[in-house]
Amino acid sequence: MDTIGFLELSSIAGGIEATDYMLKAAQVELVFSRASCPGKYYIMIYGTVSGVESAVKQGAAVAEDFLISSLVIPRLHPQVIKAINMSSMPDEIAAIGVLEFYSVTNALLAADVAVKAARVELVDLRLGTGIGGKSFVLLTGDTAAVTSSVEAAVASQLDSGMLVNKVIIPNPDIELILSLL
């Protein structure tokens, strides 16, 4: 089970209904189903490629006009799910990279690209809750790896118009690191 499916809806009630249909449509597991800012609803599932594709298709059909975006990412890097669940900060940090997006979907895609592009560790993947619907990816590694990962993620999202900002901080101050935990 290495595939995730994600739906972003503009209706909380519609999101709850779509979640039920998705879970009944295929053998998938629910990662989360929750209301978020500003009045959106996010659904994430995982499972086999065919199961996730079937469930996302069903959820999108039920969501109809409330569907903002949907996606299926096969062969998802395991660090992406770990970062969504807010993993701990690594012991040694040479550099940090931050990618900020207007869209949860674009943050998920960028995180997967970033971690596959170079030897970095995803520290956090904040998906729009409590930050006005924005999302961000926080990663660490040596400066060259962080730079390569951020550049690859940015390149993968250039056409989307959803990238707000990106930064690379070599040798971050310890107080900054502690504030991110």
Stockholm file with secondary structure:
# STOCKHOLM 1.0

chainA/1-181         MDTIGFLELSSIAGGIEATDYMLKAAQVELVFSRASCPGKYYIMIYGTVSGVESAVKQGAAVAEDFLISSLVIPRLHPQVIKAINMSSMPDEIAAIGVLEFYSVTNALLAADVAVKAARVELVDLRLGTGIGGKSFVLLTGDTAAVTSSVEAAVASQLDSGMLVNKVIIPNPDIELILSLL
#=GR chainA/1-181 SS CCEEEEEEESCHHHHHHHHHHHHHHSSEEEEEEEEETTTEEEEEEEECHHHHHHHHHHHHHHHGGGEEEEEEETTCCHHHHHHHTCCCCCSCCSEEEEEEESCHHHHHHHHHHHHHHSSCEEEEEEESTTTTTCEEEEEEECHHHHHHHHHHHHHHHGGGTCEEEEEEEESCCHHHHHHHC
#=GC SS_cons         CCEEEEEEESCHHHHHHHHHHHHHHSSEEEEEEEEETTTEEEEEEEECHHHHHHHHHHHHHHHGGGEEEEEEETTCCHHHHHHHTCCCCCSCCSEEEEEEESCHHHHHHHHHHHHHHSSCEEEEEEESTTTTTCEEEEEEECHHHHHHHHHHHHHHHGGGTCEEEEEEEESCCHHHHHHHC
//
